[in-house]
């Protein structure tokens, strides 16, 4: 959005930009779906249709460790990106004016992703550590 072809060539993504963005989008959506396991029942007990694991309890730390690492990584990456954001717009071929403002507005919510994943991960851990691995009858 708003980057010139010369600028994209300068960062090494001219012909592959569309594939890169599509691939990144697929990975992001896939990981976001996995994060739903922290709040959905299938995050506590594997669905029955999964071979070998179906119906077994999900080990708490098998969900908490990767989610916690992802929360830290997302926070560091997004904070680092935000810190260098204004520099990116100063490079020739980068978006300017309304395109730069729109891009900043669209990306700003990413700053909350890491901390929010951390909060959900902590809630999952607290819920699972003191209770039976089976579901409670509350709201399910």
C-alpha positions in Angstrom: 0.0 0.0 0.0 1.8 3.1 -1.2 5.3 1.6 -1.7 6.9 2.2 -5.0 8.2 -0.7 -7.1 11.7 0.7 -6.6 11.3 0.6 -2.8 10.0 -2.9 -2.9 13.0 -4.0 -5.0 15.2 -2.3 -2.4 13.9 -4.5 0.4 14.0 -7.6 -1.8 10.4 -8.4 -2.4 9.5 -7.1 -6.0 7.9 -10.1 -7.7 7.3 -12.1 -4.5 5.5 -9.4 -2.6 2.0 -10.7 -3.3 3.0 -14.3 -2.4 4.8 -13.1 0.7 1.8 -11.1 1.9 -0.6 -14.0 1.2 1.6 -16.5 2.9 2.1 -14.2 5.9 -1.7 -13.8 6.1 -2.3 -17.5 6.1 0.3 -18.1 8.8 -1.2 -15.3 10.9 -4.7 -16.6 10.6 -3.6 -20.1 11.4 -1.8 -19.0 14.5 -4.7 -16.8 15.5 -7.0 -19.9 15.3 -4.6 -21.8 17.5 -4.9 -19.0 20.0 -8.6 -19.6 20.2 -7.7 -22.9 21.9 -6.8 -20.8 25.0 -10.5 -19.9 25.4 -12.4 -22.8 23.7 -13.0 -26.3 25.0 -10.8 -27.9 22.4 -7.9 -26.1 24.1 -8.4 -28.3 27.2 -9.4 -31.6 25.6 -8.3 -32.7 22.1 -11.3 -33.1 19.8 -12.3 -36.7 19.3 -11.6 -36.6 15.6 -7.9 -36.2 16.1 -6.2 -39.7 15.8 -4.5 -41.0 19.0 -5.0 -37.8 21.0 -8.7 -37.4 20.6 -10.5 -37.2 23.9 -7.3 -36.8 25.9 -6.5 -33.7 28.0 -4.3 -31.1 26.5 -1.2 -30.8 28.7 -1.4 -27.3 30.2 2.2 -26.4 29.6 2.0 -27.7 26.0 -0.3 -24.7 25.4 1.1 -22.2 27.8 4.8 -22.4 26.8 4.3 -21.8 23.0 1.6 -19.2 23.6 3.8 -17.4 26.2 6.8 -17.3 23.9 4.5 -16.1 21.0 3.2 -13.3 23.3 6.7 -12.1 24.1 7.9 -12.4 20.5 4.9 -10.5 19.2 5.4 -7.8 21.7 9.1 -7.4 20.9 8.5 -7.5 17.1 5.6 -5.0 17.1 7.3 -2.6 19.6 10.5 -2.7 17.5 8.5 -2.2 14.3 6.7 0.8 15.9 9.9 2.3 17.1 11.3 2.3 13.5 8.0 3.1 11.8 8.8 6.8 11.2 12.2 5.9 9.7 10.5 3.7 7.1 8.4 6.6 5.9 11.5 8.8 5.4 13.0 6.4 2.8 12.4 7.3 -0.8 9.5 5.3 -2.4 7.7 4.8 0.9 4.1 5.9 1.5 3.5 9.5 2.4 0.6 11.8 3.3 -2.7 10.0 3.5 -1.3 6.6 2.6 1.2 6.8 5.4 -1.5 7.9 7.9 -3.8 5.1 6.8 -1.0 2.5 7.0 -0.1 3.7 10.6 -3.8 3.5 11.6 -4.2 0.0 10.2 -1.1 -1.3 11.8 -1.5 0.4 15.2 -3.7 -2.3 16.7 -0.9 -4.8 16.2 0.8 -3.2 19.3 -1.9 -4.8 21.5 -1.6 -8.4 20.0 1.4 -9.5 22.1 0.1 -8.2 25.5 -3.4 -9.5 24.8 -2.1 -12.9 24.0 -0.1 -12.8 27.2 -3.2 -12.0 29.2 -5.2 -14.8 27.6 -2.3 -17.2 28.2 -2.1 -16.3 31.8 -5.8 -16.7 32.3 -5.6 -20.1 30.6 -2.8 -21.2 32.9 -4.6 -19.9 36.1 -7.8 -21.6 35.0 -6.1 -25.0 34.3 -3.6 -25.2 37.2 -6.1 -25.3 40.0 -8.9 -27.2 38.5 -9.5 -30.7 37.2 -8.5 -31.0 33.5 -12.1 -31.8 32.8 -14.7 -29.2 32.0 -16.7 -27.5 34.7 -20.4 -27.2 34.2 -20.3 -23.4 34.1 -21.4 -22.1 30.8 -20.5 -25.1 28.7 
